[in-house]
Structures are given as C-alpha cells and as structure tokens.
Amino acid sequence: MQFIDLKYQQQLIIEDINQRIQNVLDHGSYIMGPEVRELEDQLAAYVDVKHAISCSSGTDALLLSLMAKGTGPGHAIFTTPFTFIATAEVISLLGATPVFVDVDQQAYNIDPQQLEIEIEKAATENNLKPFGIISVDLFGLPADYNNVTDIADKYGIFIIEDAAQSFGAEYNGRKTCALTDIACTSFFPAKPLGCYGDGGMCFTNNDELADIIKSLRLHGKGTHKYDNARIGVNGRLDTLQAAILLSKFRIFPEEIEKRQHAADRYTRQLKQAEHITPPLVPEGYKSAWAQYSILAENTLHREAIQNALKEAGIPTAVYYPKPLHIQTAFKSLGYSPGDFPVSESCSERIFSIPMHPYLKKEDQLKVTDIINKVTA
Ligand SMILES: *Cc1c(COP(=O)(O)O)cnc(C)c1O
C-alpha cells in the first residue's frame, strides 16, 4: 500500500502531461513561459482572488509574502510550533522573531485565545512590535479564521495563510487562499496539488502587494529587466512545472471530492476504535485532507499501532515528532519543553495513515481493521 499514490494519478493523465511537456520543449520558453500565466489565471479563478503569483516553492511563497509586508528585525510574527519548519524559518531568515502560540486540541491549528495572550505579552514583556500572524491550515483543515481575523484587526496586524497543506479546502463556503491578506501554497509533490519538483504560489486581492511580490520573485525587478527597484530573490516557478500543474489541476476538484469520501470512510470505520481520536472537521469547514491524522493515547500506544500496520505492509508517518520551539535551530528564542503543552502532547501521540484520492475501499478496511484490533 502506498502512503500517497502518485503513480496511479499519473497513469490517468499521462498523455496530457506528455503533450504539455512536449509543448514546452517545442516553444522553448523555459522561464516564465505562457503556462506560468495560464496556471496563475486558473488558480486565481478557482480560489476567487484577484492575483495569483507563482513562485519556486511554498517556502519562497511565505518568504516573499513576509518581504512584501516589510518584515524585519524587531517584528513579532505569531505562528504555531506544531508545523513544518518552513513556516517559522522564513521569519527568522528576515531577522524578525517567531513568537509561538499553542494549538487548539482538536484542530491542531492556532488557538485564538492563546494568540491574543501572546500578542499582549510580545509588546509588553518582550519589547517586540506585533507585526503579523502566519496561520497554518494543518493537515488540510483551515484555521479558525473568523476569530483569528478579529484578533488581527483588533491589533492592526496582517495574516498570512500557510495553505501549503490546504489548497482546495473551504471555510464557511470560501476557498482557502482567499481568506486573508496574503495566502501561500506549495506544489511539493506530496501536497494536495503537487508538481514533479518544487513550486509554490502566493494569493492576494491587494494590487500593491501583488506588484511587490511579482517584483521580489524577479530579483526586485523595476520597470525593466535591468532596473532593480528593491532587493529580491530568484523565486520563479519553472514553465515545465506549470505545464504539469495545468494537467493535474484538470482533475484536482474531483480529487478533492474523492478525498472527502476516503476520509469519511476512515472516520466511519474507526468509530469502534477505542482510545484514539480521529480527525474532527467542525461545521462550516472542509478539509483538503493532505493527511488523515489520528491521536493515540501516548507514544507507546502510537508505536503499537504503527508496528501492527507496518507488519501488514501499511506505511504510516508522524507529522511532527518534535515541535519547533524545542528544535535546535530555534534554541536562541529561549523556549523550553513544557511551554506549549498541547503541541507537545500532539507530537508525542499523532500519526498519519495512507491518504490520497485513489485509496481502495478494501485497503481502507484493512487499515481500520488493524487499528480497531490494536485499540480494542
Ligand atoms: C510543505 C510545507 C511548507 C513548505 O513548502 P515547500 O514547497 O516544501 O517549500 C510550508 N508550510 C507547511 C505547513 C508545509 O506543509
């Protein structure tokens, strides 16, 4: 059994992919070719925002967004420690300070109550200027945007949505990537919409921010190629990757629906399992199901389940085994174990089972039978 079956998906669309790759080889515009703009237009329409700006990775999308907002030393950027390193790494890279906020027990996303506490503390105790929030839609489930937006408005700070795992998800009838000042997604192969290499995209309704991001991804380009208006990066999406994404995007909306069915089936079949917590999708939310993640009782319990699955040839993964506040890379921030109890408890107990649009019913049954047996 595959954890994510990219081979099966490829078989379905291989002719279209080959044709699109051949088109790029024929026209030869490998950098910023017509497919790049076509993809941007299609994804902007899909999520319903004015501007989609492609770039070289999800990490660069976050970096470009923070740069466009003028993030730098003295600025506090609030995010969770229960995420992939990229979310917080880009904050430090710009000389700003990541300020961690614990996650909510059920959604694994930023806890609005804790967020407000940390914003107050950053300004009064730590002499930092509250500047922005990077909210993460972990495992494909959107964060609590109504509450997070109220807090951002109250303190006059921006929200960047890290939608690397949630492209295609919805919050109160609106697509992710259309919910905040700027949103970022990733086309890393294993993400819900993945290419065959690295890629990413920024989304915004703000004309000025869009212009700055477009300039930043092209070395700070001004009015022409050799006019440099600002310090930027080489952050473009390859035309070949855009071509592959155009092909994959044609079946993407259908894949999102298939993911809903697969997730529902898992959740139904896990009903009898004791001592585990399957993922919860609150009213008004739709997940992109980048991962189907379950909480075990404790680390030993998790290991028992993972081992039983492994013996049956079923792969599992742990996202994330070590929260960011206790990573060596962030040692200088001065956090200690115990600072974010919910994130730490999740790291000790979480595991993910195979999830992709083409999961077979029999395979899902095999997975849940084993989990039900181990946890009975
Ligand atoms: C994958 C991921 C990123 C980084 O995306 P890349 O395209 O790999 O650079 C950022 N944030 C989260 C939450 C991710 O899962």
The ligand as a Tripos MOL2 file, in Angstrom:
@<TRIPOS>MOLECULE
LIG
   15    15     1     0     0
SMALL
NO_CHARGES

@<TRIPOS>ATOM
      1 C1          5.2560   21.8160    2.7700 C.3       1 LIG1
      2 C2          5.0460   22.9390    3.6730 C.ar      1 LIG1
      3 C3          5.7040   24.1690    3.5190 C.ar      1 LIG1
      4 C4          6.8320   24.3770    2.5420 C.3       1 LIG1
      5 O1          6.5340   24.1010    1.2190 O.3       1 LIG1
      6 P1          7.7470   23.7750    0.1940 P.3       1 LIG1
      7 O2          7.0790   23.8460   -1.1480 O.co2     1 LIG1
      8 O3          8.2260   22.4040    0.5180 O.co2     1 LIG1
      9 O4          8.7840   24.7950    0.3620 O.co2     1 LIG1
     10 C5          5.3670   25.2030    4.3700 C.ar      1 LIG1
     11 N1          4.4490   25.0540    5.3320 N.ar      1 LIG1
     12 C6          3.7970   23.8840    5.5310 C.ar      1 LIG1
     13 C7          2.7730   23.8030    6.5990 C.3       1 LIG1
     14 C8          4.0800   22.7870    4.7160 C.ar      1 LIG1
     15 O5          3.4440   21.6330    4.9310 O.3       1 LIG1
@<TRIPOS>BOND
     1     1     2 1
     2     2     3 ar
     3     2    14 ar
     4     3     4 1
     5     3    10 ar
     6     4     5 1
     7     5     6 1
     8     6     7 2
     9     6     8 1
    10     6     9 1
    11    10    11 ar
    12    11    12 ar
    13    12    13 1
    14    12    14 ar
    15    14    15 1
@<TRIPOS>SUBSTRUCTURE
     1 LIG1         1 GROUP 0 **** ****
